[in-house]
Amino acid sequence: MAGRELTSLRSPRVKAARRLAKRAFRRREGRFLAEGPQAVREALRIPGGLAELFTTAEAEARHPELVLAAERAGAPVLRVSGEIMAELAQTVTPQGLLAVCEFVDVPLGKALEVRPRLVTVLAHVRDPGNAGTVLRTADAAGSETVVFTDASVDPYNGKCVRASAGSLFHVPVVVGPRFSELAAELKGAGLTVLAADGGGRRTLDEAIDEGLLARPTAWVFGNEAWGLPDEILTHADEVVRVPIYGHAESLNLATAAAVCLYASARAQRG
């Protein structure tokens, strides 16, 4: 179990972890922070995925199995005071467990090697909470890859990691490709690129009825406020809109993604 409690913000290990709240330092170190027992549990499923674990005495007593698993995996376990945990954590009420994790993203080529049948692309998605929720939804719907384009939020942003509820550790994630190059790679891998946009000429119902969703598919979802720009729509094979039967102006990003991804999942399993 963890040894002497760290109580100073000047501790080199604490300072190094605090820096990971900033994207530039995450990129430089190839590491990110994941809070809470669920995130720690999922990180431990990846060999070498958990580099370091910070825990309070109270959390250590509540989750001894996670602390022991971290130690068995060779990750240093550092006990810190509640005050230090509050500084390290990015939530209002920290759960007392915070992991320093190695980046888990993979190159696009590796993700496409398995010839995925369902891929989720986030293009110009800037809100980390929405991005993490879409990642979680993609995982639940059986998407085999999730791509964050160069114009999207960092998937290792703390809010995005929390919103993914562990799915960041389940699904191959690709980070940073330009969409024009990405679209060519997706099509080359046999995927039909469908852009989800309110201005689409084809409805989701029509796409289902025509058998379009039974094909290997890459769904592209855009910005929460203004959708997908023209330069992305022109690279898509089809632009599809989710029909609105009531009086709502639109669906939010995560809901639209869930509707589209589950429609594809059902069609591909039918």
NUDRENTI-447388 format. One line per 2 residues: their letters; for each residue x, y, z of N, C-alpha, C. Coordinates in nm, 3 decimals. Layout:
N
a	X,Y,Z,X,Y,Z,X,Y,Z  ...
This chain:
270
ma	0.083,-0.119,0.000,0.000,0.000,0.000,0.088,0.126,0.000  0.025,0.243,-0.024,0.100,0.367,-0.032,0.171,0.397,0.099
gr	0.285,0.464,0.088,0.364,0.495,0.206,0.331,0.631,0.263  0.433,0.707,0.294,0.416,0.836,0.359,0.331,0.930,0.274
el	0.244,1.005,0.340,0.152,1.095,0.271,0.223,1.221,0.225  0.198,1.259,0.098,0.251,1.383,0.043,0.157,1.497,0.078
ts	0.213,1.603,0.134,0.129,1.714,0.178,0.169,1.847,0.116  0.270,1.847,0.029,0.320,1.972,-0.029,0.296,1.978,-0.179
lr	0.245,2.092,-0.224,0.228,2.114,-0.367,0.361,2.125,-0.439  0.469,2.142,-0.363,0.601,2.156,-0.423,0.666,2.021,-0.451
sp	0.602,1.914,-0.410,0.655,1.781,-0.441,0.670,1.766,-0.592  0.785,1.720,-0.641,0.805,1.705,-0.786,0.699,1.619,-0.853
rv	0.653,1.512,-0.786,0.552,1.424,-0.846,0.418,1.496,-0.856  0.387,1.575,-0.754,0.262,1.651,-0.755,0.267,1.759,-0.862
ka	0.377,1.830,-0.871,0.392,1.935,-0.971,0.381,1.879,-1.112  0.444,1.763,-1.135,0.440,1.701,-1.267,0.298,1.662,-1.305
ar	0.222,1.610,-1.209,0.084,1.571,-1.236,-0.003,1.694,-1.261  0.017,1.799,-1.184,-0.065,1.920,-1.202,-0.046,1.979,-1.341
rl	0.073,1.969,-1.395,0.100,2.025,-1.529,0.017,1.956,-1.637  -0.024,1.831,-1.612,-0.099,1.757,-1.713,-0.241,1.811,-1.734
ak	-0.280,1.908,-1.655,-0.409,1.974,-1.679,-0.403,2.060,-1.806  -0.282,2.088,-1.855,-0.265,2.171,-1.975,-0.228,2.083,-2.094
ra	-0.291,2.112,-2.207,-0.273,2.029,-2.326,-0.127,2.023,-2.371  -0.058,2.136,-2.366,0.082,2.137,-2.413,0.167,2.040,-2.334
fr	0.147,2.034,-2.203,0.224,1.942,-2.121,0.180,1.798,-2.144  0.051,1.776,-2.166,0.006,1.640,-2.197,0.074,1.589,-2.323
rr	0.078,1.672,-2.424,0.139,1.631,-2.551,0.289,1.606,-2.533  0.351,1.688,-2.456,0.496,1.673,-2.437,0.529,1.545,-2.361
eg	0.448,1.513,-2.260,0.475,1.397,-2.176,0.409,1.269,-2.227  0.309,1.283,-2.314,0.237,1.164,-2.360,0.155,1.101,-2.250
rf	0.109,1.183,-2.156,0.033,1.134,-2.042,-0.086,1.226,-2.014  -0.184,1.172,-1.943,-0.302,1.251,-1.907,-0.355,1.203,-1.773
la	-0.451,1.277,-1.719,-0.510,1.246,-1.589,-0.648,1.183,-1.606  -0.676,1.083,-1.523,-0.807,1.019,-1.522,-0.851,1.005,-1.377
eg	-0.968,1.059,-1.346,-1.016,1.061,-1.207,-1.120,0.955,-1.179  -1.119,0.907,-1.055,-1.225,0.821,-1.006,-1.196,0.673,-1.021
pq	-1.264,0.590,-0.942,-1.239,0.446,-0.943,-1.269,0.379,-1.076  -1.373,0.425,-1.147,-1.405,0.361,-1.274,-1.294,0.383,-1.375
av	-1.244,0.507,-1.384,-1.136,0.536,-1.477,-1.011,0.457,-1.442  -0.980,0.449,-1.313,-0.862,0.373,-1.270,-0.879,0.225,-1.307
re	-0.996,0.171,-1.283,-1.023,0.030,-1.315,-1.004,0.002,-1.464  -1.055,0.091,-1.549,-1.043,0.070,-1.692,-0.899,0.090,-1.740
al	-0.829,0.186,-1.682,-0.690,0.208,-1.719,-0.604,0.086,-1.686  -0.637,0.019,-1.578,-0.560,-0.099,-1.536,-0.579,-0.216,-1.631
ri	-0.681,-0.212,-1.714,-0.704,-0.321,-1.810,-0.603,-0.315,-1.926  -0.540,-0.200,-1.944,-0.443,-0.183,-2.053,-0.303,-0.204,-1.997
pg	-0.229,-0.303,-2.042,-0.093,-0.324,-1.991,-0.008,-0.198,-2.005  0.046,-0.152,-1.894,0.128,-0.031,-1.896,0.050,0.098,-1.909
gl	-0.083,0.090,-1.907,-0.164,0.210,-1.928,-0.164,0.306,-1.811  -0.149,0.252,-1.690,-0.151,0.336,-1.569,-0.007,0.356,-1.523
ae	0.037,0.482,-1.527,0.176,0.511,-1.495,0.197,0.545,-1.347  0.094,0.598,-1.284,0.108,0.646,-1.146,-0.031,0.663,-1.088
lf	-0.046,0.636,-0.959,-0.176,0.651,-0.895,-0.163,0.735,-0.769  -0.243,0.843,-0.763,-0.253,0.925,-0.643,-0.381,0.885,-0.569
tt	-0.371,0.870,-0.439,-0.487,0.830,-0.361,-0.486,0.896,-0.224  -0.603,0.926,-0.172,-0.612,0.970,-0.033,-0.626,0.846,0.055
ae	-0.602,0.863,0.185,-0.615,0.751,0.278,-0.757,0.695,0.276  -0.856,0.784,0.268,-0.995,0.740,0.267,-1.025,0.658,0.143
ae	-0.979,0.704,0.026,-1.005,0.631,-0.099,-0.931,0.498,-0.100  -0.812,0.497,-0.042,-0.736,0.373,-0.034,-0.811,0.268,0.048
ar	-0.875,0.314,0.155,-0.952,0.222,0.239,-1.079,0.174,0.168  -1.137,0.260,0.082,-1.259,0.221,0.009,-1.230,0.129,-0.109
hp	-1.113,0.147,-0.171,-1.081,0.073,-0.293,-0.945,0.004,-0.283  -0.925,-0.080,-0.185,-0.795,-0.144,-0.169,-0.758,-0.232,-0.288
el	-0.859,-0.288,-0.355,-0.831,-0.377,-0.469,-0.768,-0.301,-0.585  -0.808,-0.173,-0.604,-0.751,-0.094,-0.712,-0.608,-0.052,-0.679
vl	-0.585,-0.016,-0.554,-0.450,0.019,-0.511,-0.357,-0.101,-0.527  -0.403,-0.218,-0.485,-0.323,-0.339,-0.497,-0.297,-0.373,-0.644
aa	-0.398,-0.359,-0.728,-0.381,-0.388,-0.871,-0.280,-0.293,-0.934  -0.283,-0.165,-0.893,-0.185,-0.069,-0.945,-0.044,-0.108,-0.904
er	-0.029,-0.148,-0.780,0.104,-0.189,-0.732,0.152,-0.313,-0.805  0.061,-0.408,-0.828,0.099,-0.530,-0.900,0.136,-0.500,-1.045
ag	0.075,-0.394,-1.099,0.107,-0.354,-1.237,0.237,-0.275,-1.245  0.297,-0.248,-1.130,0.424,-0.176,-1.128,0.413,-0.026,-1.127
ap	0.291,0.025,-1.102,0.272,0.170,-1.099,0.293,0.222,-0.957  0.371,0.328,-0.941,0.387,0.387,-0.807,0.252,0.436,-0.754
vl	0.226,0.409,-0.627,0.105,0.455,-0.561,0.146,0.560,-0.458  0.092,0.680,-0.473,0.132,0.793,-0.390,0.012,0.842,-0.309
rv	0.021,0.833,-0.178,-0.086,0.883,-0.093,-0.067,1.033,-0.074  -0.177,1.107,-0.091,-0.171,1.253,-0.076,-0.281,1.297,0.020
sg	-0.264,1.415,0.074,-0.366,1.471,0.162,-0.488,1.512,0.080  -0.598,1.534,0.150,-0.719,1.579,0.082,-0.699,1.712,0.012
ei	-0.618,1.798,0.071,-0.591,1.929,0.011,-0.514,1.915,-0.120  -0.419,1.824,-0.123,-0.341,1.802,-0.245,-0.431,1.740,-0.352
ma	-0.513,1.644,-0.314,-0.603,1.582,-0.410,-0.698,1.686,-0.470  -0.744,1.779,-0.388,-0.833,1.884,-0.438,-0.763,1.970,-0.542
el	-0.632,1.990,-0.527,-0.555,2.067,-0.624,-0.531,1.988,-0.752  -0.512,1.858,-0.738,-0.484,1.774,-0.854,-0.611,1.746,-0.935
aq	-0.720,1.721,-0.866,-0.844,1.682,-0.931,-0.906,1.801,-1.004  -0.990,1.770,-1.103,-1.056,1.875,-1.181,-1.207,1.871,-1.159
tv	-1.249,1.809,-1.050,-1.390,1.803,-1.016,-1.413,1.875,-0.884  -1.538,1.916,-0.860,-1.571,1.989,-0.738,-1.558,1.899,-0.616
tp	-1.601,1.774,-0.631,-1.593,1.678,-0.521,-1.508,1.560,-0.564  -1.377,1.566,-0.544,-1.289,1.457,-0.588,-1.323,1.325,-0.518
qg	-1.303,1.216,-0.592,-1.333,1.084,-0.537,-1.211,1.019,-0.470  -1.099,1.091,-0.470,-0.983,1.044,-0.395,-0.890,0.952,-0.470
ll	-0.918,0.923,-0.595,-0.830,0.842,-0.679,-0.804,0.917,-0.809  -0.679,0.935,-0.842,-0.643,1.004,-0.966,-0.525,0.933,-1.029
av	-0.543,0.890,-1.152,-0.439,0.815,-1.223,-0.368,0.903,-1.325  -0.239,0.888,-1.333,-0.161,0.942,-1.444,-0.150,0.828,-1.545
ce	-0.205,0.849,-1.664,-0.213,0.742,-1.764,-0.133,0.776,-1.889  -0.086,0.671,-1.954,-0.017,0.688,-2.082,-0.121,0.711,-2.192
fv	-0.085,0.790,-2.293,-0.174,0.809,-2.407,-0.214,0.674,-2.466  -0.337,0.664,-2.511,-0.387,0.538,-2.565,-0.421,0.547,-2.714
dv	-0.405,0.664,-2.778,-0.443,0.676,-2.918,-0.351,0.595,-3.008  -0.403,0.559,-3.125,-0.332,0.476,-3.220,-0.327,0.547,-3.355
pl	-0.231,0.512,-3.442,-0.228,0.571,-3.577,-0.350,0.527,-3.657  -0.392,0.611,-3.749,-0.509,0.581,-3.830,-0.492,0.449,-3.905
gk	-0.375,0.427,-3.961,-0.352,0.305,-4.037,-0.373,0.180,-3.954  -0.328,0.184,-3.830,-0.347,0.069,-3.742,-0.494,0.047,-3.711
al	-0.568,0.156,-3.688,-0.711,0.144,-3.658,-0.788,0.085,-3.775  -0.744,0.114,-3.898,-0.815,0.066,-4.016,-0.769,-0.072,-4.061
ev	-0.662,-0.122,-4.003,-0.612,-0.255,-4.041,-0.715,-0.364,-4.020  -0.799,-0.348,-3.918,-0.897,-0.451,-3.885,-1.022,-0.442,-3.972
rp	-1.022,-0.350,-4.069,-1.136,-0.329,-4.157,-1.265,-0.306,-4.077  -1.270,-0.200,-3.999,-1.388,-0.174,-3.915,-1.512,-0.153,-3.999
rl	-1.626,-0.189,-3.942,-1.754,-0.169,-4.010,-1.828,-0.045,-3.961  -1.785,0.007,-3.846,-1.849,0.129,-3.793,-1.743,0.217,-3.728
vt	-1.728,0.337,-3.782,-1.630,0.434,-3.734,-1.703,0.564,-3.701  -1.660,0.629,-3.594,-1.718,0.756,-3.552,-1.613,0.865,-3.568
vl	-1.648,0.973,-3.635,-1.555,1.084,-3.657,-1.612,1.211,-3.594  -1.531,1.276,-3.511,-1.568,1.405,-3.453,-1.488,1.512,-3.525
ah	-1.559,1.597,-3.601,-1.495,1.701,-3.680,-1.540,1.838,-3.631  -1.447,1.919,-3.588,-1.476,2.053,-3.536,-1.563,2.048,-3.410
vr	-1.556,1.940,-3.336,-1.628,1.930,-3.208,-1.540,1.993,-3.101  -1.587,2.099,-3.039,-1.504,2.176,-2.948,-1.539,2.155,-2.800
dp	-1.660,2.113,-2.770,-1.700,2.097,-2.631,-1.654,1.962,-2.578  -1.568,1.961,-2.476,-1.513,1.833,-2.428,-1.617,1.740,-2.368
gn	-1.718,1.796,-2.301,-1.822,1.712,-2.246,-1.901,1.641,-2.354  -1.936,1.713,-2.459,-2.006,1.651,-2.571,-1.920,1.547,-2.640
ag	-1.793,1.579,-2.659,-1.702,1.485,-2.726,-1.689,1.356,-2.646  -1.674,1.368,-2.514,-1.663,1.249,-2.431,-1.790,1.167,-2.432
tv	-1.906,1.235,-2.435,-2.033,1.163,-2.439,-2.050,1.089,-2.571  -2.009,1.151,-2.682,-2.015,1.082,-2.811,-1.921,0.962,-2.812
lr	-1.803,0.976,-2.752,-1.711,0.863,-2.742,-1.775,0.748,-2.665  -1.841,0.779,-2.556,-1.909,0.677,-2.476,-2.021,0.613,-2.557
ta	-2.098,0.694,-2.630,-2.207,0.643,-2.712,-2.154,0.554,-2.823  -2.044,0.596,-2.886,-1.983,0.516,-2.992,-1.940,0.379,-2.940
da	-1.882,0.378,-2.823,-1.842,0.252,-2.759,-1.963,0.163,-2.738  -2.071,0.219,-2.684,-2.191,0.141,-2.656,-2.254,0.086,-2.783
ag	-2.246,0.162,-2.893,-2.308,0.121,-3.019,-2.220,0.025,-3.098  -2.101,-0.002,-3.049,-2.013,-0.097,-3.116,-1.923,-0.035,-3.221
se	-1.906,0.096,-3.220,-1.812,0.161,-3.311,-1.672,0.109,-3.281  -1.600,0.073,-3.385,-1.469,0.010,-3.366,-1.353,0.109,-3.365
tv	-1.380,0.233,-3.400,-1.279,0.338,-3.396,-1.349,0.472,-3.378  -1.286,0.561,-3.302,-1.335,0.698,-3.289,-1.220,0.791,-3.327
vf	-1.248,0.882,-3.420,-1.145,0.973,-3.470,-1.177,1.116,-3.427  -1.079,1.182,-3.367,-1.087,1.325,-3.335,-1.000,1.397,-3.438
td	-1.062,1.475,-3.527,-0.985,1.543,-3.629,-0.901,1.656,-3.568  -0.816,1.714,-3.651,-0.724,1.818,-3.603,-0.796,1.941,-3.552
as	-0.921,1.962,-3.592,-0.996,2.080,-3.550,-1.086,2.052,-3.430  -1.074,1.934,-3.369,-1.160,1.897,-3.257,-1.086,1.907,-3.124
vd	-1.162,1.897,-3.017,-1.108,1.905,-2.882,-1.011,1.790,-2.855  -0.922,1.810,-2.761,-0.828,1.706,-2.719,-0.905,1.598,-2.642
py	-0.899,1.472,-2.686,-0.972,1.367,-2.613,-0.917,1.344,-2.472  -0.797,1.396,-2.443,-0.737,1.380,-2.311,-0.767,1.497,-2.218
ng	-0.849,1.590,-2.265,-0.901,1.695,-2.179,-0.975,1.630,-2.063  -0.956,1.680,-1.941,-1.013,1.617,-1.823,-1.163,1.598,-1.831
kc	-1.235,1.697,-1.881,-1.381,1.687,-1.891,-1.421,1.580,-1.993  -1.345,1.572,-2.102,-1.373,1.472,-2.204,-1.349,1.331,-2.148
vr	-1.239,1.314,-2.076,-1.207,1.185,-2.016,-1.320,1.142,-1.922  -1.365,1.233,-1.838,-1.472,1.199,-1.743,-1.602,1.166,-1.815
as	-1.636,1.244,-1.917,-1.761,1.220,-1.989,-1.760,1.089,-2.065  -1.641,1.042,-2.101,-1.633,0.914,-2.173,-1.662,0.795,-2.082
ag	-1.657,0.816,-1.950,-1.692,0.713,-1.851,-1.616,0.583,-1.873  -1.489,0.594,-1.907,-1.405,0.475,-1.925,-1.393,0.430,-2.069
sl	-1.479,0.480,-2.158,-1.475,0.434,-2.297,-1.348,0.475,-2.370  -1.281,0.578,-2.323,-1.153,0.616,-2.382,-1.055,0.499,-2.379
fh	-1.069,0.410,-2.281,-0.980,0.296,-2.267,-1.031,0.172,-2.341  -1.150,0.181,-2.402,-1.210,0.064,-2.468,-1.194,0.065,-2.618
vp	-1.207,0.182,-2.679,-1.217,0.194,-2.825,-1.088,0.253,-2.881  -1.036,0.199,-2.992,-0.921,0.263,-3.055,-0.954,0.408,-3.092
vv	-0.873,0.500,-3.045,-0.894,0.642,-3.070,-0.780,0.695,-3.157  -0.817,0.768,-3.259,-0.720,0.832,-3.350,-0.729,0.982,-3.329
vg	-0.616,1.047,-3.320,-0.614,1.191,-3.288,-0.540,1.270,-3.396  -0.606,1.376,-3.447,-0.536,1.478,-3.522,-0.531,1.476,-3.672
pr	-0.593,1.380,-3.744,-0.581,1.386,-3.891,-0.663,1.500,-3.950  -0.617,1.552,-4.063,-0.695,1.648,-4.139,-0.809,1.574,-4.208
fs	-0.924,1.638,-4.217,-1.040,1.562,-4.265,-1.025,1.520,-4.411  -0.969,1.603,-4.496,-0.957,1.566,-4.637,-0.875,1.438,-4.653
el	-0.766,1.427,-4.577,-0.683,1.307,-4.582,-0.754,1.190,-4.516  -0.824,1.217,-4.406,-0.898,1.113,-4.335,-1.005,1.052,-4.425
aa	-1.082,1.136,-4.493,-1.190,1.086,-4.578,-1.136,0.991,-4.684  -1.023,1.025,-4.743,-0.964,0.939,-4.846,-0.923,0.804,-4.787
el	-0.868,0.807,-4.665,-0.826,0.682,-4.599,-0.947,0.596,-4.564  -1.054,0.660,-4.515,-1.174,0.585,-4.479,-1.235,0.519,-4.602
kg	-1.245,0.593,-4.711,-1.301,0.537,-4.833,-1.213,0.426,-4.888  -1.082,0.445,-4.875,-0.989,0.342,-4.920,-1.001,0.214,-4.840
ag	-1.050,0.225,-4.717,-1.070,0.107,-4.632,-1.208,0.047,-4.652  -1.282,0.096,-4.751,-1.412,0.038,-4.783,-1.529,0.095,-4.706
lt	-1.509,0.209,-4.640,-1.616,0.269,-4.560,-1.691,0.376,-4.639  -1.822,0.378,-4.626,-1.903,0.486,-4.679,-1.903,0.598,-4.578
vl	-1.867,0.718,-4.621,-1.857,0.832,-4.531,-1.990,0.908,-4.531  -2.059,0.906,-4.417,-2.186,0.973,-4.402,-2.171,1.091,-4.308
aa	-2.206,1.209,-4.354,-2.201,1.329,-4.271,-2.340,1.353,-4.212  -2.349,1.363,-4.081,-2.475,1.392,-4.015,-2.492,1.543,-4.008
dg	-2.590,1.594,-4.080,-2.609,1.739,-4.086,-2.756,1.770,-4.112  -2.805,1.873,-4.045,-2.944,1.911,-4.058,-2.985,1.952,-4.198
gg	-2.887,1.985,-4.283,-2.919,2.026,-4.420,-2.911,1.914,-4.520  -2.897,1.790,-4.473,-2.884,1.677,-4.564,-3.008,1.655,-4.649
rr	-2.987,1.616,-4.773,-3.101,1.592,-4.862,-3.166,1.458,-4.835  -3.094,1.365,-4.776,-3.148,1.232,-4.746,-3.171,1.221,-4.596
tl	-3.288,1.171,-4.557,-3.316,1.153,-4.415,-3.258,1.021,-4.367  -3.245,1.009,-4.237,-3.197,0.884,-4.179,-3.292,0.770,-4.212
de	-3.422,0.796,-4.210,-3.520,0.694,-4.246,-3.497,0.643,-4.388  -3.473,0.735,-4.480,-3.448,0.695,-4.619,-3.319,0.614,-4.631
ai	-3.217,0.656,-4.556,-3.090,0.583,-4.560,-3.108,0.440,-4.509  -3.193,0.424,-4.408,-3.221,0.290,-4.354,-3.298,0.208,-4.457
de	-3.403,0.267,-4.514,-3.488,0.194,-4.609,-3.412,0.154,-4.735  -3.315,0.234,-4.775,-3.238,0.206,-4.896,-3.121,0.112,-4.871
gl	-3.103,0.068,-4.746,-2.996,-0.024,-4.715,-2.859,0.039,-4.703  -2.855,0.172,-4.701,-2.727,0.242,-4.696,-2.650,0.213,-4.568
la	-2.722,0.196,-4.458,-2.654,0.179,-4.329,-2.604,0.038,-4.306  -2.642,-0.055,-4.391,-2.592,-0.192,-4.376,-2.447,-0.203,-4.423
rp	-2.399,-0.103,-4.495,-2.261,-0.104,-4.543,-2.165,-0.063,-4.430  -2.038,-0.098,-4.444,-1.938,-0.041,-4.351,-1.944,0.111,-4.360
ta	-1.956,0.177,-4.246,-1.989,0.319,-4.243,-1.900,0.397,-4.148  -1.862,0.517,-4.190,-1.798,0.615,-4.102,-1.894,0.733,-4.090
wv	-1.947,0.754,-3.969,-2.035,0.868,-3.943,-1.951,0.987,-3.901  -1.980,1.103,-3.957,-1.908,1.226,-3.924,-2.004,1.321,-3.853
fg	-1.965,1.364,-3.733,-2.046,1.456,-3.653,-1.970,1.586,-3.632  -2.044,1.697,-3.636,-1.977,1.826,-3.635,-1.999,1.909,-3.511
ne	-1.966,2.035,-3.524,-1.972,2.130,-3.413,-2.112,2.143,-3.358  -2.120,2.162,-3.226,-2.248,2.169,-3.156,-2.334,2.286,-3.203
aw	-2.271,2.397,-3.241,-2.345,2.518,-3.275,-2.371,2.533,-3.424  -2.269,2.508,-3.507,-2.286,2.538,-3.649,-2.272,2.416,-3.741
gl	-2.262,2.299,-3.687,-2.261,2.179,-3.771,-2.131,2.159,-3.846  -2.142,2.105,-3.965,-2.024,2.071,-4.045,-2.001,2.176,-4.153
pd	-1.876,2.221,-4.171,-1.846,2.317,-4.277,-1.853,2.252,-4.415  -1.867,2.335,-4.518,-1.882,2.286,-4.655,-1.764,2.200,-4.699
ei	-1.644,2.235,-4.655,-1.528,2.158,-4.701,-1.530,2.014,-4.651  -1.602,1.991,-4.542,-1.618,1.854,-4.494,-1.734,1.786,-4.565
lt	-1.843,1.857,-4.584,-1.960,1.799,-4.651,-1.925,1.753,-4.793  -1.837,1.826,-4.860,-1.802,1.789,-4.998,-1.721,1.660,-5.004
ha	-1.657,1.622,-4.895,-1.579,1.498,-4.894,-1.662,1.377,-4.853  -1.785,1.399,-4.808,-1.871,1.289,-4.766,-1.938,1.223,-4.886
de	-1.966,1.094,-4.874,-2.040,1.025,-4.980,-2.187,1.066,-4.978  -2.241,1.086,-4.860,-2.380,1.130,-4.845,-2.391,1.220,-4.723
vv	-2.484,1.316,-4.730,-2.515,1.400,-4.615,-2.655,1.360,-4.568  -2.663,1.316,-4.442,-2.788,1.259,-4.390,-2.837,1.343,-4.273
rv	-2.966,1.368,-4.271,-3.024,1.442,-4.159,-3.115,1.352,-4.077  -3.117,1.374,-3.946,-3.211,1.304,-3.859,-3.343,1.378,-3.867
pi	-3.452,1.312,-3.905,-3.580,1.382,-3.920,-3.632,1.431,-3.785  -3.690,1.548,-3.787,-3.753,1.606,-3.668,-3.904,1.600,-3.688
yg	-3.971,1.520,-3.607,-4.115,1.501,-3.624,-4.197,1.599,-3.540  -4.135,1.651,-3.435,-4.205,1.745,-3.349,-4.166,1.887,-3.381
ha	-4.164,1.972,-3.279,-4.138,2.114,-3.300,-3.999,2.158,-3.255  -3.916,2.063,-3.207,-3.780,2.099,-3.166,-3.701,2.148,-3.286
es	-3.618,2.247,-3.263,-3.538,2.301,-3.372,-3.435,2.199,-3.420  -3.376,2.126,-3.325,-3.272,2.030,-3.361,-3.247,1.937,-3.243
ln	-3.159,1.840,-3.265,-3.111,1.752,-3.159,-2.972,1.796,-3.118  -2.937,1.773,-2.991,-2.799,1.805,-2.955,-2.706,1.698,-3.013
la	-2.577,1.728,-3.010,-2.478,1.644,-3.077,-2.482,1.500,-3.028  -2.479,1.480,-2.897,-2.472,1.345,-2.842,-2.597,1.264,-2.877
ta	-2.713,1.328,-2.876,-2.837,1.258,-2.908,-2.840,1.220,-3.056  -2.802,1.313,-3.142,-2.797,1.284,-3.286,-2.700,1.170,-3.314
aa	-2.585,1.172,-3.248,-2.486,1.066,-3.267,-2.542,0.931,-3.224  -2.613,0.929,-3.110,-2.671,0.804,-3.062,-2.772,0.749,-3.162
vc	-2.859,0.835,-3.215,-2.960,0.790,-3.310,-2.894,0.731,-3.435  -2.795,0.799,-3.488,-2.729,0.754,-3.612,-2.648,0.627,-3.590
ly	-2.570,0.624,-3.484,-2.483,0.509,-3.459,-2.564,0.383,-3.430  -2.671,0.397,-3.353,-2.752,0.280,-3.324,-2.831,0.234,-3.446
as	-2.867,0.328,-3.534,-2.932,0.289,-3.660,-2.835,0.204,-3.743  -2.710,0.245,-3.751,-2.610,0.167,-3.823,-2.585,0.033,-3.755
ar	-2.573,0.033,-3.623,-2.549,-0.091,-3.550,-2.660,-0.192,-3.576  -2.785,-0.145,-3.577,-2.897,-0.235,-3.600,-2.896,-0.287,-3.744
aq	-2.871,-0.197,-3.839,-2.871,-0.237,-3.980,-2.759,-0.339,-4.008  -2.644,-0.319,-3.947,-2.531,-0.409,-3.972,-2.549,-0.543,-3.904
rg	-2.633,-0.547,-3.802,-2.656,-0.673,-3.731,-2.785,-0.742,-3.777  -2.857,-0.677,-3.869,-2.985,-0.731,-3.912,-2.970,-0.843,-4.010
